[in-house]
């Protein structure tokens, strides 16, 4: 049990800006299982932020979305946003492998990072606001399911080490060992289960259909982004780094919300 707690706290302390108990032994060997579960905490932060935003401007979906993203980024996502910015500066220009590594270590951001960060945050804010607006007249189950996007993001990050190898032995990703499809699937399914359970409460086939669509969207978002980032990092650096995981979180969250809006608009 102590080892499981240490593994959970190791992953949590790595990605959370809020002070949390430090593990006795820092261990990232089962990040595949615990990373999606931490998405539940990020989802809770987003939900609280949305409620606060709605208190400031009642009836405004955009205020709720900005409140959700503001609190979520403060508590969790600034670390991942940095990975997206570094990835954009390293992967998008036509530079060699060593230059890519130098860019990833550079604390400054370039034009590619600025454009990518601005675009992703803008799309995420607009998609979340539209999803909140579209779901406002729906059941509480559908309104809650929107806030599963942090789980999809972290499932994507945990998927990267399943299909790729670390670029170097000394990078952060090299300490993430023991990954398995079963561990990833178990962690992702457990993290999504509260949302799926609420969606399943609908009448008959309608509830099961909503659950099926929800799991398909989450899994598709995580796998598509995880595969794409893994392929991009393999092509440029020969394997993934910690920045690849951060970029995966940001992109998969955005993709989940965009797909969610497309589905909600047709319900």
NORLIN-V604907 format. One record per residue. N is the residue number from 0. PSI is psi as a letter, one per 20 degrees, with the letter a starting at -180 (NA if undefined). NEAR is the number of other ideal C-beta (glycine too) atoms within 12 Angstrom. D_LAST is the distance of its C-alpha to the last C-alpha in Angstrom with 2 decimals. Layout:
BEGIN
N,PSI,NEAR,D_LAST ; N,PSI,NEAR,D_LAST
END
This chain:
BEGIN
0,g,7,44.22 ; 1,h,12,45.89 ; 2,g,18,44.88 ; 3,g,18,41.20 ; 4,g,21,41.34 ; 5,g,23,43.12 ; 6,g,34,40.54 ; 7,g,33,37.68 ; 8,h,26,39.68 ; 9,g,31,40.70 ; 10,g,39,37.18 ; 11,g,34,36.20 ; 12,h,26,39.32 ; 13,h,33,38.70 ; 14,i,42,35.29 ; 15,p,31,35.40 ; 16,h,23,37.27 ; 17,q,20,37.70 ; 18,p,10,40.95 ; 19,q,20,40.57 ; 20,p,14,43.37 ; 21,p,15,44.95 ; 22,q,23,45.22 ; 23,h,14,48.76 ; 24,o,15,48.19 ; 25,p,21,45.70 ; 26,o,26,43.87 ; 27,k,34,40.86 ; 28,i,26,41.32 ; 29,l,31,38.06 ; 30,h,40,35.67 ; 31,h,38,33.35 ; 32,g,34,32.70 ; 33,h,42,32.97 ; 34,g,51,31.19 ; 35,h,45,27.62 ; 36,h,36,28.70 ; 37,h,42,29.79 ; 38,h,46,26.22 ; 39,h,34,25.66 ; 40,g,32,28.32 ; 41,h,45,26.84 ; 42,h,38,23.44 ; 43,g,28,25.42 ; 44,g,32,27.13 ; 45,g,43,23.92 ; 46,g,35,22.64 ; 47,g,23,26.04 ; 48,h,34,26.12 ; 49,g,39,22.80 ; 50,g,22,24.23 ; 51,g,24,27.43 ; 52,h,30,25.81 ; 53,h,26,23.99 ; 54,h,15,27.44 ; 55,g,17,29.03 ; 56,n,17,26.62 ; 57,p,14,24.60 ; 58,i,14,21.27 ; 59,o,19,21.37 ; 60,h,31,18.55 ; 61,h,25,21.00 ; 62,g,26,23.74 ; 63,g,37,21.75 ; 64,g,40,20.90 ; 65,h,29,24.55 ; 66,g,32,25.80 ; 67,g,42,23.82 ; 68,h,43,25.08 ; 69,g,27,28.53 ; 70,h,31,29.24 ; 71,g,45,27.73 ; 72,g,31,29.79 ; 73,g,22,32.86 ; 74,h,30,32.75 ; 75,g,42,31.54 ; 76,i,44,30.28 ; 77,h,26,33.29 ; 78,g,34,34.97 ; 79,h,44,32.15 ; 80,h,36,31.89 ; 81,h,30,35.58 ; 82,h,41,34.91 ; 83,g,47,32.41 ; 84,g,37,34.97 ; 85,h,38,37.82 ; 86,g,44,35.89 ; 87,g,36,35.12 ; 88,h,34,38.80 ; 89,h,40,40.06 ; 90,h,38,37.80 ; 91,h,23,37.09 ; 92,q,20,40.73 ; 93,n,11,43.12 ; 94,r,19,45.35 ; 95,r,14,47.10 ; 96,g,21,46.48 ; 97,h,16,48.99 ; 98,h,18,47.72 ; 99,g,34,44.19 ; 100,h,26,45.58 ; 101,h,18,47.49 ; 102,g,30,44.40 ; 103,h,40,42.46 ; 104,i,20,45.38 ; 105,p,18,45.69 ; 106,i,13,44.35 ; 107,q,16,43.98 ; 108,q,23,40.86 ; 109,a,23,41.00 ; 110,h,15,39.08 ; 111,g,24,36.71 ; 112,g,32,35.87 ; 113,g,19,35.43 ; 114,g,19,33.09 ; 115,g,31,30.99 ; 116,g,33,30.80 ; 117,g,19,29.95 ; 118,g,20,27.20 ; 119,g,38,25.55 ; 120,h,31,25.75 ; 121,g,20,24.51 ; 122,g,25,21.44 ; 123,g,41,20.79 ; 124,g,34,21.29 ; 125,g,23,19.09 ; 126,g,34,16.18 ; 127,g,43,16.64 ; 128,g,32,16.98 ; 129,h,26,13.81 ; 130,g,42,11.89 ; 131,g,42,13.82 ; 132,g,25,13.13 ; 133,h,25,9.34 ; 134,i,31,9.70 ; 135,h,22,12.60 ; 136,j,13,11.28 ; 137,a,24,9.65 ; 138,r,21,12.09 ; 139,h,18,14.87 ; 140,g,26,14.01 ; 141,h,31,10.88 ; 142,h,28,13.10 ; 143,h,30,15.87 ; 144,h,44,14.25 ; 145,h,47,14.12 ; 146,j,45,17.89 ; 147,i,49,18.44 ; 148,h,52,19.00 ; 149,h,51,22.78 ; 150,g,46,22.95 ; 151,h,50,21.46 ; 152,g,52,24.02 ; 153,h,53,26.91 ; 154,h,52,26.05 ; 155,g,49,26.34 ; 156,g,58,29.70 ; 157,i,50,30.97 ; 158,h,45,30.04 ; 159,g,49,32.38 ; 160,i,42,35.62 ; 161,h,36,34.54 ; 162,j,28,34.67 ; 163,r,34,37.31 ; 164,q,24,40.59 ; 165,q,29,41.94 ; 166,h,32,43.49 ; 167,q,23,46.60 ; 168,h,14,48.10 ; 169,i,13,48.40 ; 170,r,27,44.77 ; 171,h,31,42.51 ; 172,h,38,40.53 ; 173,h,21,43.73 ; 174,i,26,43.81 ; 175,n,39,40.46 ; 176,r,20,41.75 ; 177,j,21,40.98 ; 178,q,34,37.43 ; 179,q,19,36.05 ; 180,h,19,32.81 ; 181,g,15,33.08 ; 182,g,29,33.52 ; 183,g,36,30.59 ; 184,g,25,28.29 ; 185,g,21,29.63 ; 186,g,36,29.25 ; 187,g,42,25.71 ; 188,g,27,24.62 ; 189,g,24,26.50 ; 190,h,38,24.99 ; 191,i,40,21.40 ; 192,h,23,22.27 ; 193,h,26,21.88 ; 194,g,39,18.21 ; 195,h,31,17.71 ; 196,g,21,19.78 ; 197,g,24,17.78 ; 198,h,33,14.44 ; 199,i,26,16.47 ; 200,i,21,17.40 ; 201,r,25,14.42 ; 202,p,13,15.63 ; 203,c,10,16.83 ; 204,h,11,14.90 ; 205,g,19,11.53 ; 206,g,22,13.32 ; 207,h,17,14.89 ; 208,g,18,11.90 ; 209,g,33,10.46 ; 210,g,29,14.08 ; 211,g,19,14.54 ; 212,g,29,11.79 ; 213,g,40,13.16 ; 214,h,32,16.68 ; 215,g,22,16.20 ; 216,g,37,14.92 ; 217,g,46,17.79 ; 218,g,33,20.35 ; 219,g,26,19.58 ; 220,g,43,19.84 ; 221,g,48,23.06 ; 222,g,32,24.70 ; 223,g,28,24.03 ; 224,g,43,25.42 ; 225,g,43,28.17 ; 226,g,26,29.35 ; 227,g,29,29.31 ; 228,h,46,31.31 ; 229,g,37,33.66 ; 230,g,22,34.42 ; 231,g,30,35.02 ; 232,h,41,37.32 ; 233,g,24,39.17 ; 234,h,20,39.87 ; 235,h,33,41.24 ; 236,i,36,42.74 ; 237,i,25,43.00 ; 238,r,31,40.64 ; 239,r,45,38.39 ; 240,r,44,39.44 ; 241,h,39,37.97 ; 242,h,43,36.48 ; 243,h,51,34.34 ; 244,g,49,32.76 ; 245,g,42,32.10 ; 246,h,45,30.57 ; 247,g,50,28.31 ; 248,g,51,27.00 ; 249,g,49,26.23 ; 250,h,44,24.64 ; 251,h,49,22.49 ; 252,g,51,21.19 ; 253,g,40,20.29 ; 254,g,35,18.68 ; 255,g,48,16.53 ; 256,h,44,15.29 ; 257,g,31,14.77 ; 258,h,32,12.78 ; 259,g,41,10.74 ; 260,g,30,10.08 ; 261,h,19,9.27 ; 262,g,30,6.57 ; 263,h,30,5.24 ; 264,i,16,5.80 ; 265,i,10,3.81 ; 266,NA,20,0.00
END
